[in-house]
Amino acid sequence: MKDKKIDLKRWFFPYFLKHKGVAVLDLFCASLTTLNEIVLPILVRRIATVAIEDITQLTLRLILVSAALYAFLKGIDMLAGYYMIFVGHSMGVEIEKDMREDMFAHLLRVPFSYYDSTKVGQLMSRITTDLFDISEFSHHCPEEFFIFTIKLIASGAFLCTISMPLTLCAFVMLPFMFFGTMHFRRKMRAVFKERREIAGEVNARTETSLLGIRVVKSFSGENAESEKFNAESTRLSGVQKASYRYMARLNAMVRFFDGLMYVVMILLGGVFLMKGVINAADYTAYLLYVAALIAAIKRIVEFTEQFEKGMTGIARFAEVMTVPEEPGYAAAKNTLQAVEGQVEFRDVTFAYDAEKGNVLAHLNLTVPKGENVAIVGPSGSGKTTLCSLLSRFYELSSGEILLDGVNINDLSLAELRNAVGVVEQDVYLFSGTVAENIRYGKPDATDDEIRTAAALAGADTFIEKLPHGYNTFVGERGVMLSGGQKQRISIARVFVKNPPVLVLDEATSALDNESEMLVKRSLTSLAKGRTTFTIAHRLSTIRNAAKIFVLTENGIEEAGTHEELMQLGGIYARLYHGMEE
């Protein structure tokens, strides 16, 4: 997405306008904070004028009234400032919260393929750092520009009443400052976007290295990982320095022009004062207003960095939010009252990338309800892909998949995925308790249902021996448990879900012999009465399958029972004998 196409009306204003009442009051308070700066030169001018014209008229009453008025305005400034800082920031936090929740909800709904090419570290950067900068932008941006506008108008109006020629000479600098600022803003926005992307790479590198710390240490890869991290860190430092270089240039430009304005004030103001065009009181007030105006300009320039960070954050937010959601979250064309589990792949063709060719081509496969079938074949033949298509993790290139005679594209994703349970080789347990991980299969499951599912999975014995039983914390990604224990908890999770269709994707290949025996027993129990797809490299584990399909790059080349395929002496027999050797 190009920066010039950032659509604030679509991606920011809806969140901002939800808090328009607070925003209006915030801007009102912002206007109150300018009162003392606007009134102070008038009070000084009044006192100075009286003193110059007739010092005897400068009474204590005039001084006290002026001081009291300024003190009153300062009190208002204090209260208004408190509101701006507390309530204004709170509004920003609420906007950040709304955007964060919407982004996270959207990320849960984007296609599975999106995560094949997107690093989680990058997404973490967008959902934290980017949105924090939007939070700061959301209330500071209206405040700063509103305050600047008030000061510019008030100062300009007052200065014009004193001396129009002097004011025109001073204000002629402003267009140059404006165009210079716009030039550096464009440069800074590009640099800030690059900085965010590299920061995301640093996050991704950190996540990858720390999540794989066991592998890193087992291969003594600390130095290699440090070198990779340092390379990304150096890139980040370089682009940060570039952003500060532009900030320095912008600051230097503003300092040049504000210095030039003061030079003009001293030269022309002095000449006007000398010739009697203005008096000393007017000149003093004039300089105070110019100082207030320049201070406002400097504040806007200092805000430029935060402004560009916010705009970059909105652009990156929009990039995520414009990723299309998975088809299937809308109202379904069809529903199934009770899923029986008959599955049919009809002329299915699929490619991850059209340029790299099809993974599956014109594949036909029918599995009756309740039947246990196995999918075998060489690596890369599309076994896991075939089962991923059943859950609509990816969309077909052509053809259709039917569940009980209904095209799965006509079902809602929730209904489809509730009907399909998956047990994978790489078990993922959430950071939480054993019970919470099992209950993930059915959020409203009772404690009795959790215990029953654990017993069916053969997990109840070891769970009850854990320090806190079902309330034992399993650690990040389940690191407190063994591979077999994690796998049985994942099986219990599917038991409590109770799906009519089951996919077992290399569910025992990473386990030791003892754990494999325990898990195989659990899987056998789980598969009873369910339509089951078993993917396995260890062909001995699928000998009892009702039917075995041999999948190669040419499609399904063989199908039958173990005995039939062994008698055939084809691909399956060669794979089986090769495994035995």
Secondary structure, 3 states (H helix, E strand, C coil): CCHHHCCHHHHCHHHHHCCHHHHHHHHHHHHHCCHHHHHHHHHHHHHHHHHHHCHHHCCHHHHHHHHHHHHHHHHHHHHHHHHHHHHHHHHHHHHHHHHHHHHHHHHHHCCHHHHHCCCHHHHHHHHHHHHHHHHHHHHHHHHHHHHHHHHHHHHHHHHHHHCHHHHHHHHCHHHHHHHHHHHHHHHHHHHHHHHHHHHHHHHHHHHHHHHCHHHHHHCCCHHHHHHHHHHHHHHHHHHHHHHHHHHHHHHHHHHHHHHHHHHHHHHHHHHHHHCCCCCHHHHHHHHHHHHHHHHHHHHHHHHHHHHHHHHHHHHHHHHHHCCCCCCCCCCCCCCCCCCCCCEEEEEEEECCCHHHCCCEEEEEEEECCCCEEEEECCCCCCHHHHHHHHCCCCCCCEEEEEECCEEHHHCCHHHHHHHEEEEECCCCCCCCEHHHHHHCCCCCCCHHHHHHHHHHCCCHHHHHCCCCHHHCECCHHHCCCCHHHHHHHHHHHHHHHCCCEEEEECCCCCCCHHHHHHHHHHHHHHHCCCEEEEECCCHHHHCCCCEEEEEECCEEEEEECHHHHHHHCCHHHHHHHHHHC
